[in-house]
Amino acid sequence: MAQRRSPVLAMWRSRLSLALAFALCAPLARANVEIEVKGVDETLRANVLAYLSFDRYRKSESLTPDAVERLHNRVDREVAAALKPFGYYEPRTQSTLEDLGGGNWRVNVNIDPGQPVLLDRVDVHVLGPGSHDVLFTRLLDNLPLRPGNRLNHATYDKVKGDLQRTAANYGYLDAKLTRNELMVDPPNHKASIVLELETGNRYRFGPTEIEQDVIDNALVRRYMRYRQDEPFDMTEILRTQFALDDSQYFSNVEVLPAEPDREQHVVPVNIRAQANRRNRYSFGLGYGTDTDIRGTLQWEARRINQAGHRFNVQAQAASEQRSLESHYIIPIGDPALEKLDFETTYSKKQLADADTEDLKFEPSITKVAGRWQRVYFMTFNNTTTQAAAANAGTDFLVMPGVSLALVPQGYLGETLFTNAFFVQLRGSYHSWGS
């Protein structure tokens, strides 16, 4: 005969199984370690925390009391390692460990950094053909290493790196550190530094190879910020990259130095580029209390021909006003900075009881010399006004003008939202209609 199960026993077994399932699925209690570091400034404190193993176990699911004790035993040597790069070679550390219960701990670290190691001797020299180059003399004249200063390993590494980067960026490609010595005497709290850089000859720009079929190669060369046989300068390579990127003719541009010629001391350059989309379209809708619903449609032809001509037109429409503006742009001279621009604008407005129709044609030429940008323009403007109670009136104006702006160092044609100096002059003689 089958044994009948008790309903009460079945209920308790179900509850026990459910409780066990919750216990298995619940996350383990997460330990929390509070760390307090005292006795040092914020810079040293940040480096101590970076070295302390405790900081990496602040929130851990498997931090047992034994593991906490092992981490605590590392504190002294980790503090010593953290302070050494800042010139403190004999710190004294006192640390305590508190069990806060529930898997939570507090570590208190009190540090006396001790007497710092000071620089006793600093000898930094640049030898060879570049020894009198302003690039290096400027570095040597502003060294952050001085006798009497506290030893700082990061500052020493920065000076060493600055010398090597300057050499590499400005064409001293055979430069090498012939002496690279940091000698520390902790018992006497003294250190000495000796750095010597042998520059070798400065390389020059070699020939530039261009691989692209988007615009004329002659136009690409006019974007180059460097010229063959000039001293090599990596910043001019980067500026050439930026100028070609900003031209919008290309979807991808690479301007890279090739393998240097160690005998002739020249660096060839390779320019590779791929075509951007010829046309770009955009549109937008908006609403204004004075215009109601308004819409904008824009078309930009980024490249009309191999000479790099471009064209753009923008149409705007609202209930009481319409406008159409176009620009035909021809790059001239330095195409990143200079251009011919033929602007045509048509607008029609309905204001109160008057309708105004305006047609403007404005050719202009933009030239840049040094840090001065000059724009010469001639405005031809025809305005017709029709009032409800009067006949239509037409005004035709011819007005030449010039604007002068001081542009930033290294300017590459970016839109200038602010100018250190800007002036514009417009004027005409009354017999010309003005």
C-alpha positions in Angstrom: 0.0 0.0 0.0 1.5 3.4 -1.0 2.4 5.8 1.8 0.6 9.0 1.8 2.7 12.2 2.2 1.7 14.8 4.8 0.6 18.1 3.2 2.3 20.1 6.0 5.6 18.3 5.4 5.4 18.9 1.7 4.8 22.6 2.4 7.8 22.9 4.6 10.0 21.1 2.1 8.9 23.5 -0.6 9.7 26.5 1.6 13.1 25.1 2.5 14.0 24.5 -1.2 13.0 28.0 -2.1 15.1 29.5 0.7 18.1 27.4 -0.4 17.6 28.6 -4.0 17.6 32.3 -2.9 20.7 31.7 -0.8 22.6 30.2 -3.7 21.5 32.9 -6.2 22.1 35.9 -3.8 25.4 37.7 -4.4 28.2 37.3 -1.9 28.6 40.0 0.6 31.0 42.6 -0.9 33.9 43.6 1.4 34.7 47.3 1.7 38.2 48.7 2.6 38.5 52.3 3.6 42.0 53.8 3.2 43.2 56.9 4.9 46.7 58.3 4.0 48.0 61.2 6.1 51.3 63.1 6.4 51.9 63.8 2.7 50.6 66.3 0.1 47.9 65.4 -2.4 50.4 64.5 -5.2 52.3 62.0 -3.0 49.0 60.7 -1.6 47.7 59.9 -5.0 50.9 58.0 -5.9 50.8 56.1 -2.6 47.2 55.0 -3.3 48.3 53.9 -6.8 51.0 51.7 -5.3 48.9 50.2 -2.4 47.6 46.8 -3.1 44.7 47.6 -0.7 43.4 50.2 -3.2 42.9 47.4 -5.8 40.9 45.3 -3.3 38.6 48.1 -2.0 35.5 46.3 -3.1 36.1 42.6 -3.3 33.9 39.5 -2.9 36.8 37.2 -1.7 38.8 39.3 0.8 39.3 37.0 3.8 41.0 38.1 7.1 44.2 36.3 6.1 44.3 38.1 2.7 43.7 41.5 4.5 46.7 40.7 6.8 48.9 39.9 3.9 48.0 43.1 2.1 48.7 45.0 5.4 52.2 43.5 5.5 53.0 45.1 2.1 52.1 48.7 3.1 55.7 49.7 4.3 57.5 48.6 1.1 54.7 49.9 -1.2 54.8 53.4 0.5 58.6 53.4 0.1 58.3 52.5 -3.6 55.6 55.2 -4.1 57.7 58.0 -2.6 61.1 57.2 -4.1 60.3 58.8 -7.5 59.7 62.0 -5.7 63.1 62.0 -3.9 62.0 60.6 -0.6 64.2 57.5 0.0 63.9 57.1 3.8 60.2 57.4 4.7 58.8 56.2 8.0 55.4 54.6 7.9 52.9 53.6 10.6 49.8 51.7 9.6 46.9 50.2 11.5 44.2 47.9 10.5 40.7 48.0 11.9 38.0 45.3 11.5 34.7 47.2 11.2 32.7 44.0 11.0 30.6 42.6 8.2 33.7 42.1 6.0 34.5 45.9 6.2 38.0 47.2 7.1 39.8 50.5 7.6 43.5 51.0 6.9 45.1 54.1 8.4 48.5 55.0 6.9 50.6 57.7 8.6 53.7 58.7 6.6 56.7 60.8 7.6 58.4 61.2 4.2 61.7 62.1 5.8 64.5 64.3 4.4 64.3 64.5 0.6 67.2 63.9 -1.8 68.3 67.1 -3.4 70.0 67.7 -6.7 73.7 68.5 -6.2 74.9 68.5 -9.8 72.9 69.0 -13.0 74.8 68.8 -16.3 72.7 68.8 -19.5 74.4 69.4 -22.8 73.6 69.3 -26.5 76.6 68.5 -28.7 77.0 68.4 -32.5 75.7 70.5 -35.4 72.4 71.3 -33.6 74.0 72.5 -30.4 73.3 76.2 -31.2 69.8 75.5 -32.7 67.2 77.6 -30.9 65.1 74.5 -30.6 67.6 73.1 -28.1 68.9 76.3 -26.5 65.3 77.2 -25.5 65.0 73.8 -23.7 68.4 74.3 -22.0 67.5 77.8 -20.9 64.3 76.7 -19.2 65.3 73.4 -17.6 63.1 72.4 -14.7 66.2 70.7 -13.1 68.3 72.9 -10.9 70.8 72.2 -8.1 69.1 72.4 -4.8 65.8 71.2 -6.2 64.2 68.0 -4.8 64.9 65.0 -7.0 61.9 64.1 -9.1 62.3 61.1 -11.4 59.3 62.2 -13.6 61.0 65.6 -14.2 64.2 63.9 -15.1 62.4 61.6 -17.5 60.5 64.6 -19.0 63.8 66.5 -19.8 65.3 63.4 -21.3 62.1 62.8 -23.4 61.9 66.5 -24.5 65.4 66.3 -25.8 64.7 63.1 -27.8 61.3 64.3 -29.1 62.7 67.7 -30.2 65.5 65.9 -32.1 63.0 63.5 -33.8 60.4 66.1 -34.6 62.7 68.6 -36.1 64.9 66.5 -38.3 67.8 65.4 -36.1 67.1 61.8 -36.9 70.5 60.5 -36.0 70.5 62.1 -32.5 71.3 59.9 -29.5 71.9 60.2 -25.8 75.6 59.6 -25.3 75.3 60.0 -21.5 72.2 59.3 -19.5 73.1 59.2 -15.8 71.0 59.6 -12.6 73.2 58.9 -9.6 71.6 58.9 -6.1 73.4 59.0 -2.8 70.5 58.4 -0.3 72.7 58.4 2.9 73.9 61.9 2.0 70.6 63.0 0.5 72.3 64.0 -2.8 71.8 63.2 -6.4 73.5 64.2 -9.7 72.2 64.2 -13.2 74.3 64.1 -16.4 72.6 64.1 -19.9 74.4 64.6 -23.2 72.7 64.6 -26.6 74.7 64.3 -29.8 72.4 65.7 -32.5 74.1 64.7 -35.7 73.1 66.5 -38.9 69.7 67.9 -39.4 67.7 66.3 -42.2 65.9 68.2 -45.0 62.6 67.5 -46.8 63.1 65.3 -49.8 60.8 64.8 -52.8 57.1 64.3 -52.2 55.2 61.5 -53.9 51.5 62.0 -54.4 49.0 59.2 -55.0 45.5 60.5 -55.7 43.3 61.1 -58.7 40.8 63.6 -57.2 42.3 67.0 -58.1 45.4 68.2 -59.9 48.6 67.2 -58.2 49.7 70.9 -58.6 46.8 71.9 -56.4 47.7 69.3 -53.8 51.3 70.7 -53.7 49.9 74.1 -53.0 48.3 72.7 -49.8 51.8 71.6 -48.6 53.0 73.5 -45.6 56.7 72.6 -46.4 59.0 72.8 -49.4 61.6 70.5 -50.6 65.1 71.1 -49.2 63.8 73.0 -46.2 64.8 71.7 -42.8 62.6 68.7 -41.8 59.8 69.6 -39.4 57.2 67.1 -38.3 54.8 69.8 -37.3 54.6 70.9 -40.9 53.8 67.4 -42.0 50.8 67.5 -39.5 49.7 70.9 -40.7 49.7 69.6 -44.3 47.5 66.7 -43.2 45.1 69.1 -41.5 45.0 71.4 -44.5 44.2 68.6 -46.9 41.6 67.2 -44.5 39.9 70.5 -44.2 39.7 70.9 -48.0 36.9 68.4 -48.0 38.0 67.0 -51.4 39.1 63.8 -49.7 37.5 61.1 -47.5 40.8 59.9 -46.3 44.3 61.5 -46.4 47.7 60.3 -45.2 50.8 62.5 -45.2 53.7 60.3 -44.0 57.4 60.7 -44.0 59.1 57.8 -45.9 62.4 56.0 -45.0 65.1 58.7 -44.5 68.1 58.7 -46.8 71.0 58.4 -44.3 73.6 59.4 -46.8 71.9 62.5 -48.3 70.2 63.4 -45.0 66.8 63.9 -46.6 63.3 62.6 -45.8 61.0 61.9 -48.7 57.2 62.3 -48.0 54.3 60.3 -49.3 50.8 61.8 -49.7 47.9 59.3 -50.3 44.3 60.4 -50.6 40.9 59.0 -51.6 38.0 61.0 -53.0 35.2 62.3 -50.9 31.6 62.3 -52.1 31.1 65.1 -54.6 27.8 66.3 -53.3 26.4 66.9 -49.9 22.8 67.7 -49.2 21.1 68.9 -46.0 17.7 70.2 -44.9 16.0 71.4 -41.8 12.7 72.6 -40.4 12.1 75.1 -37.7 9.6 77.5 -36.2 9.9 81.1 -35.1 7.3 83.5 -33.7 8.2 86.0 -36.4 8.4 83.6 -39.3 6.1 80.7 -38.3 7.3 77.5 -39.9 10.5 77.8 -41.9 12.6 75.4 -43.9 16.2 75.2 -45.1 17.6 73.3 -48.0 21.3 73.2 -48.8 23.4 71.6 -51.6 27.2 71.7 -51.6 29.2 70.5 -54.7 32.5 69.9 -53.0 34.4 69.3 -56.2 33.3 70.5 -59.7 36.5 69.9 -61.6 40.2 68.9 -61.2 41.1 72.5 -60.4 39.2 72.3 -57.2 36.3 74.6 -57.9 33.3 74.3 -55.6 29.8 75.5 -55.4 27.1 75.7 -52.7 23.6 77.0 -52.6 21.2 77.5 -49.7 17.4 78.1 -49.9 15.3 79.3 -47.0 11.6 79.8 -47.0 9.0 81.0 -44.4 5.5 82.4 -44.6 6.7 86.0 -45.0 10.3 85.7 -46.4 12.3 83.7 -48.8 16.0 83.7 -49.7 18.4 82.0 -52.0 22.2 82.3 -51.5 24.9 80.7 -53.6 28.7 80.8 -53.7 31.1 79.7 -56.5 34.6 79.4 -55.0 37.9 79.1 -56.9 41.0 78.3 -54.9 44.0 80.5 -55.7 47.5 81.0 -54.3 47.6 79.0 -51.1 44.3 77.2 -51.4 43.9 76.6 -47.7 43.8 80.4 -47.1 43.1 82.2 -50.4 40.2 82.1 -52.8 38.0 83.9 -55.3 34.3 83.9 -54.1 31.4 84.9 -56.3 28.4 85.3 -54.0 24.8 85.8 -55.3 21.9 86.4 -53.0 18.2 86.9 -53.6 15.7 87.6 -50.9 12.1 88.6 -50.7 10.4 89.9 -47.5 6.9 90.9 -46.6 7.0 93.3 -43.7 3.8 95.1 -42.5 2.5 96.8 -45.6 5.7 96.7 -47.7 7.2 94.1 -49.9 11.0 94.1 -50.4 12.9 92.3 -53.1 16.7 92.3 -52.9 19.3 91.0 -55.4 23.0 91.1 -54.6 26.1 90.1 -56.4 29.4 90.3 -54.6 32.7 89.0 -56.0 35.6 88.9 -53.5 39.2 87.9 -53.3 40.8 86.7 -50.1 44.6 87.0 -49.7 46.8 86.2 -46.7 50.3 87.6 -46.0 51.9 86.5 -42.7 49.3 86.9 -40.0 47.2 89.4 -42.0 44.1 88.4 -44.0 42.8 90.8 -46.5 39.4 90.5 -48.3 38.7 92.9 -51.2 35.1 92.9 -52.5 32.7 94.8 -54.7 28.9 94.7 -53.9 26.3 95.3 -56.6 22.9 95.6 -54.9 19.5 96.1 -56.5 16.5 96.6 -54.0 12.9 97.0 -55.0 10.3 98.1 -52.4 6.5 98.0 -53.1 4.3 99.7 -50.5 0.6 99.3 -50.4 -0.2 103.0 -51.0 2.8 103.9 -53.2 4.5 103.0 -56.4 7.4 100.6 -56.5 10.8 102.1 -55.8 14.1 100.7 -57.0 17.6 101.5 -55.6 20.8 100.3 -57.3 24.0 100.5 -55.3 27.6 99.8 -56.2 29.9 99.6 -53.2 33.5 98.4 -53.0 35.1 97.5 -49.7 38.0 95.8 -47.9 38.4 94.0 -44.6 41.5 93.4 -42.7 41.9 90.7 -39.9 44.7 89.5 -37.7 44.7 85.7 -37.9 46.2 83.3 -35.4 49.6 81.8 -35.7 49.4 78.6 -37.9 46.0 79.7 -39.3 44.6 77.2 -41.8 41.5 78.9 -43.0 39.2 78.0 -40.0 36.1 80.1 -39.5 37.1 82.9 -37.2 34.6 83.4 -34.5 36.7 86.0 -32.7 39.5 88.2 -34.0 42.3 89.9 -32.1 41.9 92.7 -34.7 39.3 93.2 -37.4 38.3 96.2 -39.5 36.1 96.6 -42.5 35.7 99.6 -44.8 32.8 100.1 -47.3 32.3 103.2 -49.3 31.3 104.6 -52.7 30.8 107.8 -54.6 27.3 109.2 -55.1 27.6 109.1 -58.8 28.0 105.3 -58.6 24.6 105.0 -56.9 25.7 105.1 -53.3 
